[in-house]
Amino acid sequence: MAANPNQILQDVNVLGPLNDQTSKVLSKDAAVFLALLHRTFNETRKALLQRRVVRQAELDKGYLPDFLPETRHIRESDSWKGAPPAPGLVDRRVEITGPTDRKMVVNALNSDVWTYMADFEDSSAPTWDNMINGQLNLYDAIRKQVDFKQGEKDYKLRTDRTLPTLIARARGWHLEEKHFTVDGEPISGSLFDFGLYFFNNAKELVKRGTGPYFYLPKMESHLEARLWNDVFNLAQDYIGMARGTIRATVLIETILASFEMDEIIYELRDHSSGLNCGRWDYIFSTIKRFRQNPNFVLPDRAAVTMTVPFMDSYVKLLIKTCHRRGVHAMGGMAAQIPIKNDTAANDAAMASVRADKLREVRAGHDGTWVAHPALASIASDVFNTYMPTPNQLFKRREDVHITANDLLNMNVPGKVTEAGIRKNLGIGLSYMEGWLRGVGCVPINYLMEDAATAEVSRSQLWQWVRHGVDTAEGKKVTKEYSLTLLGEEAKALAAKAPKGNKFGLAAKYFESQVTGEDYAEFLTSLLYNEITNVGPPHGAAKL
């Protein structure tokens, strides 16, 4: 006998505002599914997060990671592969990424790209409105009902071609959704984002020729991938969908995950659609995990390019691993924004995009990311020229032999400069100020900065103070020096910003993160309570 939904929804509450639109995606049936996901998987999720804490304590004592001896048989075996590319994911040469507001959704799907990664994570501030409206916008876009008018301008989906394949990125395992509670606990942001998108759209997506596809961020071990795989199996069984219909691309954006790439694909193999180089988060993770180790101090962010030893090794190993297992190896983000009022500066910026995409396609990547529709033509031109086939899975990169030492080689030439410190302060403050206003990606100096770049900025500042580095100008980076420059940058930014800005609040939070003392695991977790609007509970049984 089927369980009574009202019994399942006992002690399940919605603490965010509800309206007629909300009910399109947060129905009683959807809430039952979310409650099932939470009750089945939340204890495992919390145990895996505690495992991160234990590993951090080991790294703080000087332990250095290596490839796991207990999974050596998985790495060395040639008898297993990931899943073959799914419908709509055979050719992914250019993917556009961005948040899920309605304007972005229409513009992204109208871009000359192959896929659109609709982002509930780093480029979205997880206010209740942003998360629910994002789900509504994707629900409508899948059904081609997303057209709208803003002022005098009409936003309509193109009808002259097949639209890019939609891929949703859920929040990482560490984030919670405090507006939806089960048995007195907030649900995981990952399970909330995945659950609503899958439950409402999986069958519709298959009917329209693609499927429920996802990007999975911030994982640090194959055990975290195993948890996702268990979630996928339960979800597909629950709605009567064949296992393997879901496909997921994992962002390898943590230093510890780079030692477990084979194992991550293996855990997800029937659901795997490859790995992606999450370059800025990867740099952030490297600094974060080894922040107590003086051998891992990096120079100004601008010096940490994709060609420095530890980044180059990570890219080569990712491509080799993916192609050996028959899945895509996706390249990284071009975050540039066109510079409209300076032709020379714009030409230089676009040339750097072209060079970066040329490096990726020659290395063997099967596709790449752009943050702005105007960059799609550059990326397409490069990949169309050097990758005439739908992908490069045949590029085995058997010339590549990467060791643990290669992945940890911090031989990065460059200096720490006052200009670099001020740049990091400006990026961190500007991003945090936008996030506190509910905006998850902020254009700064013609680059689209998101949580990842803010995290790099914050972590470098902490690291430089913690280890007392000297700047190129001969100044020791102390707590007092860092806070003095922070005050100056915050004051200058606030003076140029509209009234009602949140630079004062951003500076208050940032002060705690740039002194080499306290270190929050994630800025987004640190700030989350400031953008929650938890109201009186609505029993989910009344949805």
Disulfide bonds with the S-S distance in Angstrom:
none
